[in-house]
Amino acid sequence: MESNRETIRVVYLEPGRLARTIEIGAELADLQRAVGGLIEPYYPFEEPVCIVCNDEGKFNGMWPNRAVRNEDGRIEDIIFGPFFICDCSTENFGSLSEEQLKRYSEQFRYSG
């Protein structure tokens, strides 16, 4: 049985675990499942790539996950709970390129 369900390749990050590349469904329910609740896009990067995290992760008891740093290495924000990094160059979230998957996996490799 073949599925027509669209998936996207993202860098997925969970508290206490290494960053990894996974495929997730592109439907809203799939995106929400990946972050454990309502989604919120966050745009800290120069290129059209975003972080998709739990809208209430800082307030609903989720564990701290990763720091987002500026060009000077200063912490700009801390993401709580699981999140993923994806392409946001169109109105729908999309897959990262192979180069972006590698770069963001390395940049956010470790939790903390």
N, C-alpha and C positions, 0 to 999 in steps of 0.2 A: 504494500500500500504506500503510495507516494504522497508526500505532504507538500502543499503549496505555500506553507507558512514561511513568511520572510524572516530571516535572522540577520543579525548584525554581529560583527567581530569587534570586541571591545577589550580594554584592559580592565579587569575586575579586581577590586581591592576589598579585603575584609580585615577587621581588626585582628592583629596578632598573626597574620598569614602573609606569605610572599605574594606580590602582584602576579597575576597570571592572565593569559589571553583566553577568552572563552567566547562562545557564540550564544547569544540570547535572542529570544523572539522580539520582534519589533513592535508588537501590539502593546498598548498601554498596560494591560494586565501583566504582561511579561516583564516590562520595565519596572513596574511597581513591585513585583515579586522579587526582582533582583536586588532592590534596595530595602525591602521589608516595609513598604508603605507608600504614601503619596510621594511622587517624584518632584524634585526641584532642580532645574539646570543652573549651573554656576559657571561663569565665563572668565576664568582667571588668565587665560592664555592669549597670546597675540594671534595665533592662527585660529581658524574656525573649528575649534575642538572645545568640548565642554565636559565638565564633571556633572554627572547626574547622581544626586544623592537623595536621601530621605528628607522630606520637607520638615520633619519634626525631630530629626535625629539628635539634635542637641538637647531636646527637652523631654524626650520620652524614655530615657534610660539607656540609650544605645551607648556602646563603648567608643572612646576616641579611636580614630583610625589613622589618619595621615594629616600632616601639616602641609599647607600650601604656602610656598615661599615666593617672594618677589625676586627680581634679578640680583638684588644685593644679599640674598639669603635670609632675609628677615621673614618671620612668620606673618602671613597675611590673614590666614584663617586655619581652623582645624575642622576637618570633616569627621563627623560621628556616624558610626554604623557603616554597613557596606555601601560601596558606590562603584560606579564605572565611568570610564573616560571613553567618549565616542566622538564621531564627526558630527558637527552641527552646521554644516555649510548650506543645508537646505532646510525646508520647513519640518522635515522629519529627521530624527536621529539616524545616523548611518555608521557604516564600518570605518574603522581607521585603516590607513594604508599599512603595509608591512613595516615600513620605516617608522611610522608613528607608534605602532604596536610595540616595536622593540624599544624605541626611545622612552615612551611613557612607562613601560614595564620596568626599565632600568631606573628612571627618575623616581618612581614611587615604589621601588622594589620592596623595601622594608617598612614595616609598621613602626610608628613612633616618631 
